[in-house]
Structures are given as C-alpha cells and as structure tokens.
Amino acid sequence: MGTKLKALAVVIGLMLLPLGQWPLSAILFLYATSGLFLRGLRRGRPKSVSGAATPQDQGAQAATAIGFKRGLAHPVRRISAVVFLGVSVVAFSQGGTFSPLLFGGVGVILLLWGMPLFRLGNFGSLQPVGESILLKRSLDPFHWFAVAEMKLATRHVGKALGGIDETLLVTIAEDGPSIFVVARTTSATLGGAEESLLARFRELARVSAPLGAYLLPVDSGAVAKLLPGSGEPTQLDSSGWPSSLSTTDYDQLVIEARRGGFVHAVGAYRKTDASKAEASSILPRASQELSRPSLVWEVFQELGKKVQWPKPDGYTTFLAGMFATEGEAIGGRVSEAGSSGSPQEVLVQSLGTPAVQVSRAQLRAIARIYS
C-alpha cells in the first residue's frame, strides 16, 4: 500500500508541474523519496541482539562466510536522482525560477548521498589546532578530531581493545606496529569540541586501562609525524577473511569498530612516495564493509600472526601510574623530572616511573583523561 501511494504521489506531482503548482509537486516528490533518506540514516546503526544464541545458531553463524559489501550506491536512489534532475530540466524549460533549483538540489543530494565526499565531516584535509590535541578539517568548521596512541601492557590486545568503539588505525613500520584511536565530535566552538573529545577518551580509558591498554593523546602538531598519509588501497580477500589480514601485504589498516565490540568495515593501504610527502593530512577510509560484522578481538588475534606487538615503554608505565592514582591531586601524581629543553614540552614522571617527554597540551589532556 505504501509503495502504491508513493507512486501515485509521483504521478500527481508530474501532473501538477505544467499547472505551475511546483510547491505541491515538491512536497509529493519528497514524500515519495523519504524512505530512501530513512534507510540511509538507519544503514550504519548496529542491530541489537536479544536472547542467548544456541549452539546450533553459533555453528550456523560460523559456517556463514564473511564477505565485503559492494560500494555502489542504491539503484533506486540513483533512479530517483535522475528523475529529479529531469524534472529540474523540465521546470527550467517552463520558465521556472525556484523549482529548477529545488528539484535539481534534491537530485544532486540523492546522487551524492553515501559517497565518501558527501559524508559529513569529510571536507578538506586535517589541520592541527595550535597548543592542543585537536584537529579540524580545512573546509569544515564544525567537525573536530583527536588522535590517541594505544600503549600496551598486555599480550591480550584483542581483549583489551574489545570495548573501543571508534576508528582504530594500525600502522606497520620498521620499528614495530602502532595502534591509534581516532575520536571525532561536532561542535561550534573549540572549547566545546575539546571537552567532548576528552570526555570520550575518558570513557574509552575506563574500559581499556584495567585490561592493560592505556590511551596517550597525541599532540596535534605531531599527528603528521606519527601517522603516514593514506597510500595506495589494497583489497583484502573476502573469501579468506579474517585470515587475509595476516597474509596480505599492507602498511596501514583502518578498522571501524562500533558498540558491542564489532568491526563493520576495514581498509588496507600500502605506503607510496606520494603518501610520505603528504604529511598525513588526510584520514584514510575503511572502504571495505563487512557483510557480517566481525569481533574486534578476532581482528587483532589475526593481526598478532603478522606483527609483534610492542613491549611496554616509559610512556606505558607513566600512564599506568596516572591510572593508579586517579582521584588524587595532580601535584601528588605528576612530578617534574628535569628540563626538556623546549618551552612547549615538559619532562615528567609519576610514582617514580621513568621520565617521559610530553607537550603541555598532552599533559593537560592526560590529567583530564585519567582524573
């Protein structure tokens, strides 16, 4: 019944166009395509699972192969976009003033909806915000980002990161792999963005720190040095997922994790000479969507066959000391350990841990995350 009503709305809308009743036509056309927008908004939401799975169900799920979704746009959306663009041309030929812009705008939105360029917060390259851990896009004043490196004090990496429902980046370099967490928020002001991102890192630290994984916020000016630019995309073998993670040659892996400890999309990249020159101003995308979500611990268990996770270093013990002294005054948790030689950086230690050098922006962020 709903489909017939929408088809009737399109027919009536087309009939009203020659009569100059384009506002009514616009309302009817928007009603006919409203389902496309709702499906697009619901597309990224994970489905809730109720009840316990039986052994038979678990066996059936294990037998189901995990593949990658195709990145093509919804065919109905494309057809609707062409229809709106055609109606815009007809309205223009009839001498319309506002109707061609309205119908043409809707057609362009439908055509670009879901494409990487059209996703909110994806306009322009990432730019550091001075004396902070925040980054923002050059052409977008409302979306803000922050990067934190994951310092490990455990061999059970998948278990420790199972509750991180943000974008995870794994970089593979000659001196060993590194894991980064990318958080994002929407705000009209710098202060609001900083408060939101630090609160988000605080939530993640409460989940991962008890399991031996500590968040070290990265100074915005150092992000480009730690993260190589997105290079040449490398396709992972869908038939061999997740074993393709340990058998494919790549230098960077992007993991899109969501609530519940599930991975919904991944992206693998190989370094190129051009990516080194870009200074990592572009956040790589997880371009391959999984047909069935995979667990975070499965992904890192497979990655453990390819790389040797780094051992705890001075930053790890410093963060562990900050986590162990949560609730105490900052003066009793952090002490100066000498001069760093830079006015923007300090040399500090906690509970007698080895001295580490951090920027003042990093230290402020660490104190608020582990407070």
C-alpha positions in Angstrom: 0.0 0.0 0.0 2.8 2.4 0.9 4.5 1.8 -2.5 1.3 2.5 -4.4 0.7 5.7 -2.5 4.3 6.9 -3.3 3.9 6.0 -7.0 0.6 7.9 -7.0 2.3 10.9 -5.4 4.9 10.9 -8.2 2.2 10.8 -10.9 0.2 13.6 -9.3 3.3 15.7 -8.8 4.2 15.4 -12.5 0.7 16.4 -13.5 0.8 19.5 -11.3 4.1 20.7 -12.9 2.5 22.1 -16.1 0.0 23.9 -14.0 2.7 25.8 -12.1 2.0 24.1 -8.8 5.6 23.2 -8.2 5.5 23.6 -4.4 2.8 20.9 -4.2 4.9 18.8 -6.6 7.9 19.2 -4.4 6.1 18.0 -1.3 4.8 15.0 -3.1 8.2 14.1 -4.5 9.8 14.5 -1.1 7.2 12.2 0.4 7.9 9.6 -2.4 11.6 9.6 -1.7 11.5 9.9 2.1 12.1 6.2 2.6 15.5 6.5 0.8 16.7 9.0 3.3 15.5 7.0 6.3 17.2 3.8 5.0 20.4 5.8 4.6 20.3 7.0 8.2 19.5 3.6 9.6 22.1 1.9 7.4 25.0 2.5 9.8 23.2 1.5 13.1 24.1 -1.8 14.5 21.2 -4.2 15.1 20.6 -5.2 18.7 20.8 -8.9 19.5 18.4 -10.2 22.1 18.5 -13.5 23.8 21.3 -16.1 24.0 22.3 -18.0 20.9 22.0 -21.7 20.9 25.0 -23.9 19.8 23.1 -24.6 16.6 22.8 -20.9 15.9 26.5 -20.3 16.7 27.5 -23.1 14.3 25.4 -21.6 11.6 26.9 -18.2 12.1 30.4 -19.7 12.0 29.6 -21.5 8.8 28.4 -18.3 7.1 31.2 -16.7 5.1 32.0 -13.1 5.8 32.4 -11.1 2.6 32.7 -7.4 1.7 29.8 -5.3 0.5 30.0 -3.6 -2.8 30.4 0.2 -2.6 27.9 1.0 -5.3 25.0 3.4 -4.4 21.5 2.1 -4.1 20.0 1.7 -7.6 16.6 3.1 -6.6 18.3 6.2 -5.2 20.2 6.7 -8.4 17.0 6.4 -10.5 15.2 8.9 -8.2 18.1 11.3 -8.6 17.9 11.1 -12.4 14.1 11.7 -12.2 14.6 14.8 -10.0 17.3 16.1 -12.3 15.0 15.5 -15.3 12.1 17.3 -13.5 14.5 20.2 -12.8 15.3 20.5 -16.6 11.6 20.5 -17.4 10.9 23.1 -14.8 13.7 25.3 -16.2 12.4 24.9 -19.7 8.9 26.0 -18.5 10.4 29.3 -17.1 10.6 28.2 -13.5 12.8 30.2 -11.1 12.9 28.4 -7.8 11.6 25.0 -8.9 14.7 24.1 -11.0 16.9 24.8 -8.1 14.8 22.8 -5.7 14.4 19.7 -7.8 18.0 19.9 -9.1 19.3 20.2 -5.5 17.3 17.2 -4.4 18.6 15.2 -7.4 22.2 16.1 -6.6 21.8 15.2 -2.9 20.3 11.8 -3.9 23.1 11.2 -6.4 25.9 12.0 -3.9 24.3 10.5 -0.8 26.5 7.8 0.7 29.6 8.8 -1.4 32.8 9.4 0.6 33.0 13.1 -0.5 29.4 13.7 0.8 29.9 12.1 4.2 29.7 14.8 6.9 33.0 15.8 8.3 34.9 14.7 5.2 35.6 18.1 3.6 39.2 19.1 3.3 42.4 17.9 4.9 43.1 17.7 8.7 44.8 20.7 10.2 46.3 20.9 13.7 44.9 23.3 16.2 47.8 25.0 18.0 48.7 24.1 21.6 46.0 21.3 21.8 45.4 17.7 20.8 42.6 18.8 18.4 42.5 18.7 14.6 39.9 20.1 12.2 39.2 20.0 8.5 40.3 23.0 6.5 36.9 23.4 4.9 34.7 22.3 7.8 34.4 24.4 10.9 32.1 22.1 12.9 33.8 18.7 12.9 36.8 18.1 15.2 39.1 15.1 15.6 41.6 13.9 18.2 44.1 11.0 18.0 45.4 8.9 20.9 48.1 6.2 20.7 47.4 3.0 22.5 50.2 2.0 24.8 50.1 -1.8 25.6 51.0 -3.6 28.8 49.3 -6.8 27.9 49.7 -9.6 25.3 45.9 -10.0 25.0 45.5 -7.0 22.7 42.1 -8.0 21.3 40.6 -8.4 24.7 42.0 -5.0 25.9 40.6 -3.2 22.8 37.3 -5.0 22.6 35.4 -2.1 24.1 37.0 0.6 21.8 34.1 1.5 19.5 35.9 4.2 17.5 38.1 4.2 14.4 41.3 2.3 15.0 44.4 2.7 12.9 47.2 0.1 12.9 50.4 1.3 11.3 53.2 -1.1 10.5 56.7 0.4 10.4 60.3 -0.9 10.6 60.5 -0.2 14.4 57.2 -2.1 15.0 53.4 -1.6 14.8 51.5 1.2 16.5 47.8 1.4 17.3 45.9 4.7 17.2 42.4 5.6 18.2 40.6 8.4 16.3 37.7 10.2 18.0 35.5 12.8 16.4 32.8 15.2 17.5 30.7 18.0 16.2 30.9 21.4 17.9 30.6 25.1 17.0 33.4 26.1 19.4 36.9 24.9 20.2 36.2 24.7 23.9 33.1 22.5 23.3 35.0 20.2 21.0 37.9 19.8 23.4 35.5 19.0 26.3 33.6 16.4 24.2 36.7 14.7 22.9 38.4 14.5 26.3 35.2 13.1 27.8 35.1 10.5 25.1 38.8 9.5 25.7 38.0 9.3 29.4 35.2 6.8 28.7 37.4 4.7 26.5 40.3 4.7 29.1 37.9 3.4 31.8 37.2 0.4 29.5 40.8 -0.4 28.3 43.1 0.7 31.1 42.0 -2.0 33.6 42.9 -4.5 30.8 46.4 -3.1 30.2 45.8 -0.7 27.3 46.4 3.0 28.0 45.5 6.0 25.9 48.2 8.5 25.2 46.7 11.6 23.5 48.8 12.8 20.6 49.7 16.5 20.2 48.0 17.8 17.1 51.3 19.1 15.7 52.8 15.6 16.0 50.0 13.6 14.3 51.5 14.0 10.8 54.8 12.5 12.0 53.2 9.5 13.7 50.6 8.6 11.0 51.7 8.1 7.4 49.5 9.5 4.8 46.9 7.2 3.2 48.7 5.5 0.3 47.5 3.0 -2.3 44.4 1.0 -1.3 44.9 -2.8 -1.0 42.0 -5.1 -1.4 41.6 -7.8 1.3 40.4 -11.2 0.2 36.8 -11.5 1.3 36.8 -15.3 0.9 39.7 -15.6 3.3 38.5 -13.1 6.0 39.9 -12.6 8.6 43.0 -14.7 7.7 43.7 -12.2 4.8 44.7 -9.7 7.5 47.8 -11.8 8.2 48.6 -12.8 4.7 48.1 -9.6 2.7 50.9 -7.1 2.4 50.0 -3.6 3.7 51.4 -0.8 5.8 48.3 0.6 7.4 45.0 -0.9 8.4 41.8 1.2 9.3 39.3 -0.5 11.5 35.8 0.9 12.0 34.6 -0.5 15.3 31.1 0.1 16.8 29.3 -0.6 20.0 29.3 -4.2 21.1 32.9 -4.9 20.1 32.1 -5.5 16.4 34.0 -4.4 13.3 31.8 -3.2 10.4 34.4 -2.0 7.9 38.2 -2.1 7.2 40.6 -0.5 4.9 44.2 -1.6 4.0 46.8 0.7 2.4 50.4 0.5 1.2 52.8 3.4 1.6 53.8 5.3 -1.5 56.3 8.1 -2.1 53.4 10.5 -2.5 51.9 9.5 0.8 55.2 10.3 2.6 55.1 13.8 1.0 51.5 14.5 2.0 52.5 14.6 5.7 49.4 12.6 6.7 46.8 15.4 6.2 44.1 13.0 5.1 42.4 10.4 7.3 42.3 7.1 5.4 38.9 5.4 5.0 37.6 2.0 5.9 36.4 1.3 2.3 35.6 -2.4 2.6 32.3 -3.0 4.5 31.8 -6.4 6.0 28.7 -8.3 5.0 28.6 -9.7 8.6 30.2 -7.8 11.5 33.3 -9.4 12.9 34.5 -9.2 16.5 37.3 -6.8 17.4 39.3 -9.5 19.2 39.1 -11.7 16.1 40.7 -8.9 14.0 43.6 -8.3 16.5 44.1 -12.0 17.1 44.7 -12.4 13.3 46.9 -9.3 13.3 49.0 -10.9 16.0 50.1 -13.5 13.5 51.5 -10.8 11.2 53.1 -8.4 13.7 54.9 -8.5 17.1 53.1 -6.1 19.4 55.4 -3.6 21.1 56.5 -4.1 24.7 55.7 -1.6 27.5 57.9 1.5 27.4 58.3 4.6 29.6 55.0 6.1 28.4 53.2 2.9 29.3 54.5 2.9 32.9 53.8 6.7 33.2 50.2 6.2 32.1 49.8 3.2 34.4 50.9 5.4 37.3 48.4 8.1 36.3 45.6 5.5 36.1 46.6 4.0 39.5 46.4 7.5 41.2 43.0 8.5 39.8 41.2 10.8 42.2 44.3 12.2 43.8 45.5 15.8 43.4 47.6 16.4 40.3 50.6 17.6 42.4 50.9 14.1 44.0 50.5 12.3 40.7 53.0 14.1 38.5 56.4 15.5 39.3 58.9 17.3 37.2 61.9 15.2 36.1 64.2 17.9 34.7 64.3 20.3 31.8 63.1 19.2 28.4 64.9 22.0 26.5 61.7 23.2 24.9 59.2 25.8 26.3 56.3 23.8 24.9 57.3 20.4 26.3 58.0 19.1 29.8 59.8 16.2 31.3 57.6 14.4 33.9 57.2 11.2 35.9 54.6 9.6 38.1 55.2 7.4 41.1 58.9 7.2 40.4 58.3 5.9 36.8 60.9 6.6 34.1 60.8 10.3 32.9 58.9 10.9 29.7 58.7 14.0 27.5 55.3 15.3 26.6 53.9 18.5 25.3 52.0 20.8 27.7 48.8 20.1 25.7 49.4 16.4 26.1 49.9 16.6 29.8 46.7 18.7 30.2 44.8 16.1 28.2 46.3 13.1 30.2 45.5 14.7 33.5 41.8 15.1 32.4 41.5 11.7 30.9 42.9 9.9 34.0 41.1 12.1 36.5 
